[in-house]
Structures are given as structure tokens and as C-alpha cells.
């Protein structure tokens, strides 16, 4: 159970990091080359999808964790 709690906390921290990264994403591409790279790999879309899926996984993990705590 402690390992599951650790994994849940790590996923939550990773989600928080990605949200903070998406907030500062506009500051990284001030140069012309940075903007070209960002548009070529569609970085905004990838970060948005990462936020959606990491938040969803984090929510499911916390729900399962608290469900197991309440049942036992």
C-alpha cells in the first residue's frame, strides 16, 4: 500500500510539473528557431494531451487509493 501511495504522489508531482511547464511554455520560444520547432512538433498539443491524461491518471489513482483505505 505504501508503494501505491508513493506512485500516486509521484504522478501528482509530475502532473503539477507539466502544468507549470505549460504555463511557462510561451517564454521558451522567443527566438524564431524556437517558434519553428514548437510549430513543427506541435508542442502545445502534446503538452495539452499530457496534462489531460496525467490529470486523469492522477485522479483515478487517488480515487483507488482512498477507496482501498476506506475498505480496509
Biotite code that builds the C-alpha atoms (Angstrom):
import biotite.structure as struc

atoms = struc.array([
    struc.Atom([0.000, 0.000, 0.000], chain_id="A", res_id=1, res_name="UNK", atom_name="CA", element="C"),
    struc.Atom([2.920, 2.331, 0.714], chain_id="A", res_id=2, res_name="UNK", atom_name="CA", element="C"),
    struc.Atom([4.307, 1.747, -2.771], chain_id="A", res_id=3, res_name="UNK", atom_name="CA", element="C"),
    struc.Atom([0.928, 2.576, -4.297], chain_id="A", res_id=4, res_name="UNK", atom_name="CA", element="C"),
    struc.Atom([0.816, 5.804, -2.284], chain_id="A", res_id=5, res_name="UNK", atom_name="CA", element="C"),
    struc.Atom([4.335, 6.647, -3.474], chain_id="A", res_id=6, res_name="UNK", atom_name="CA", element="C"),
    struc.Atom([3.380, 6.054, -7.127], chain_id="A", res_id=7, res_name="UNK", atom_name="CA", element="C"),
    struc.Atom([0.269, 8.199, -6.703], chain_id="A", res_id=8, res_name="UNK", atom_name="CA", element="C"),
    struc.Atom([2.287, 11.060, -5.206], chain_id="A", res_id=9, res_name="UNK", atom_name="CA", element="C"),
    struc.Atom([4.898, 10.823, -7.982], chain_id="A", res_id=10, res_name="UNK", atom_name="CA", element="C"),
    struc.Atom([2.210, 11.003, -10.691], chain_id="A", res_id=11, res_name="UNK", atom_name="CA", element="C"),
    struc.Atom([0.642, 14.003, -8.943], chain_id="A", res_id=12, res_name="UNK", atom_name="CA", element="C"),
    struc.Atom([4.003, 15.796, -8.763], chain_id="A", res_id=13, res_name="UNK", atom_name="CA", element="C"),
    struc.Atom([4.620, 15.033, -12.446], chain_id="A", res_id=14, res_name="UNK", atom_name="CA", element="C"),
    struc.Atom([1.192, 16.454, -13.288], chain_id="A", res_id=15, res_name="UNK", atom_name="CA", element="C"),
    struc.Atom([1.976, 19.619, -11.335], chain_id="A", res_id=16, res_name="UNK", atom_name="CA", element="C"),
    struc.Atom([5.297, 19.954, -13.157], chain_id="A", res_id=17, res_name="UNK", atom_name="CA", element="C"),
    struc.Atom([3.639, 19.624, -16.574], chain_id="A", res_id=18, res_name="UNK", atom_name="CA", element="C"),
    struc.Atom([1.001, 22.232, -15.658], chain_id="A", res_id=19, res_name="UNK", atom_name="CA", element="C"),
    struc.Atom([3.718, 24.669, -14.556], chain_id="A", res_id=20, res_name="UNK", atom_name="CA", element="C"),
    struc.Atom([5.700, 23.900, -17.724], chain_id="A", res_id=21, res_name="UNK", atom_name="CA", element="C"),
    struc.Atom([2.658, 24.651, -19.880], chain_id="A", res_id=22, res_name="UNK", atom_name="CA", element="C"),
    struc.Atom([2.254, 27.994, -18.131], chain_id="A", res_id=23, res_name="UNK", atom_name="CA", element="C"),
    struc.Atom([5.856, 28.958, -18.924], chain_id="A", res_id=24, res_name="UNK", atom_name="CA", element="C"),
    struc.Atom([5.817, 27.468, -22.434], chain_id="A", res_id=25, res_name="UNK", atom_name="CA", element="C"),
    struc.Atom([5.314, 30.862, -24.042], chain_id="A", res_id=26, res_name="UNK", atom_name="CA", element="C"),
    struc.Atom([8.597, 32.173, -22.603], chain_id="A", res_id=27, res_name="UNK", atom_name="CA", element="C"),
    struc.Atom([10.782, 29.417, -24.110], chain_id="A", res_id=28, res_name="UNK", atom_name="CA", element="C"),
    struc.Atom([10.112, 30.178, -27.767], chain_id="A", res_id=29, res_name="UNK", atom_name="CA", element="C"),
    struc.Atom([11.086, 33.828, -28.061], chain_id="A", res_id=30, res_name="UNK", atom_name="CA", element="C"),
    struc.Atom([13.510, 33.170, -30.913], chain_id="A", res_id=31, res_name="UNK", atom_name="CA", element="C"),
    struc.Atom([12.495, 32.412, -34.492], chain_id="A", res_id=32, res_name="UNK", atom_name="CA", element="C"),
    struc.Atom([14.073, 28.971, -34.335], chain_id="A", res_id=33, res_name="UNK", atom_name="CA", element="C"),
    struc.Atom([12.180, 28.176, -31.146], chain_id="A", res_id=34, res_name="UNK", atom_name="CA", element="C"),
    struc.Atom([8.861, 29.108, -32.710], chain_id="A", res_id=35, res_name="UNK", atom_name="CA", element="C"),
    struc.Atom([9.593, 26.971, -35.774], chain_id="A", res_id=36, res_name="UNK", atom_name="CA", element="C"),
    struc.Atom([10.460, 23.993, -33.593], chain_id="A", res_id=37, res_name="UNK", atom_name="CA", element="C"),
    struc.Atom([7.348, 24.485, -31.486], chain_id="A", res_id=38, res_name="UNK", atom_name="CA", element="C"),
    struc.Atom([5.103, 24.600, -34.545], chain_id="A", res_id=39, res_name="UNK", atom_name="CA", element="C"),
    struc.Atom([6.838, 21.680, -36.268], chain_id="A", res_id=40, res_name="UNK", atom_name="CA", element="C"),
    struc.Atom([6.329, 19.211, -33.424], chain_id="A", res_id=41, res_name="UNK", atom_name="CA", element="C"),
    struc.Atom([3.047, 20.810, -32.271], chain_id="A", res_id=42, res_name="UNK", atom_name="CA", element="C"),
    struc.Atom([4.346, 21.219, -28.752], chain_id="A", res_id=43, res_name="UNK", atom_name="CA", element="C"),
    struc.Atom([1.198, 22.920, -27.466], chain_id="A", res_id=44, res_name="UNK", atom_name="CA", element="C"),
    struc.Atom([-0.938, 19.959, -28.495], chain_id="A", res_id=45, res_name="UNK", atom_name="CA", element="C"),
    struc.Atom([1.442, 17.441, -26.927], chain_id="A", res_id=46, res_name="UNK", atom_name="CA", element="C"),
    struc.Atom([1.595, 19.347, -23.649], chain_id="A", res_id=47, res_name="UNK", atom_name="CA", element="C"),
    struc.Atom([-2.192, 19.683, -23.611], chain_id="A", res_id=48, res_name="UNK", atom_name="CA", element="C"),
    struc.Atom([-2.662, 15.963, -24.137], chain_id="A", res_id=49, res_name="UNK", atom_name="CA", element="C"),
    struc.Atom([-0.090, 15.216, -21.446], chain_id="A", res_id=50, res_name="UNK", atom_name="CA", element="C"),
    struc.Atom([-1.988, 17.434, -18.996], chain_id="A", res_id=51, res_name="UNK", atom_name="CA", element="C"),
    struc.Atom([-5.304, 15.746, -19.786], chain_id="A", res_id=52, res_name="UNK", atom_name="CA", element="C"),
    struc.Atom([-4.017, 12.193, -19.435], chain_id="A", res_id=53, res_name="UNK", atom_name="CA", element="C"),
    struc.Atom([-1.776, 12.810, -16.423], chain_id="A", res_id=54, res_name="UNK", atom_name="CA", element="C"),
    struc.Atom([-4.603, 14.569, -14.592], chain_id="A", res_id=55, res_name="UNK", atom_name="CA", element="C"),
    struc.Atom([-6.962, 11.722, -15.421], chain_id="A", res_id=56, res_name="UNK", atom_name="CA", element="C"),
    struc.Atom([-4.477, 9.068, -14.257], chain_id="A", res_id=57, res_name="UNK", atom_name="CA", element="C"),
    struc.Atom([-3.722, 11.038, -11.108], chain_id="A", res_id=58, res_name="UNK", atom_name="CA", element="C"),
    struc.Atom([-7.418, 11.349, -10.281], chain_id="A", res_id=59, res_name="UNK", atom_name="CA", element="C"),
    struc.Atom([-8.008, 7.634, -10.815], chain_id="A", res_id=60, res_name="UNK", atom_name="CA", element="C"),
    struc.Atom([-5.015, 6.709, -8.666], chain_id="A", res_id=61, res_name="UNK", atom_name="CA", element="C"),
    struc.Atom([-6.157, 8.916, -5.781], chain_id="A", res_id=62, res_name="UNK", atom_name="CA", element="C"),
    struc.Atom([-9.698, 7.546, -6.069], chain_id="A", res_id=63, res_name="UNK", atom_name="CA", element="C"),
    struc.Atom([-8.454, 3.954, -5.972], chain_id="A", res_id=64, res_name="UNK", atom_name="CA", element="C"),
    struc.Atom([-6.110, 4.721, -3.088], chain_id="A", res_id=65, res_name="UNK", atom_name="CA", element="C"),
    struc.Atom([-8.811, 6.281, -0.914], chain_id="A", res_id=66, res_name="UNK", atom_name="CA", element="C"),
    struc.Atom([-11.245, 3.513, -1.855], chain_id="A", res_id=67, res_name="UNK", atom_name="CA", element="C"),
    struc.Atom([-8.747, 0.913, -0.665], chain_id="A", res_id=68, res_name="UNK", atom_name="CA", element="C"),
    struc.Atom([-8.103, 2.876, 2.520], chain_id="A", res_id=69, res_name="UNK", atom_name="CA", element="C"),
    struc.Atom([-11.821, 3.058, 3.317], chain_id="A", res_id=70, res_name="UNK", atom_name="CA", element="C"),
    struc.Atom([-12.463, -0.623, 2.554], chain_id="A", res_id=71, res_name="UNK", atom_name="CA", element="C"),
    struc.Atom([-9.591, -1.961, 4.674], chain_id="A", res_id=72, res_name="UNK", atom_name="CA", element="C"),
])
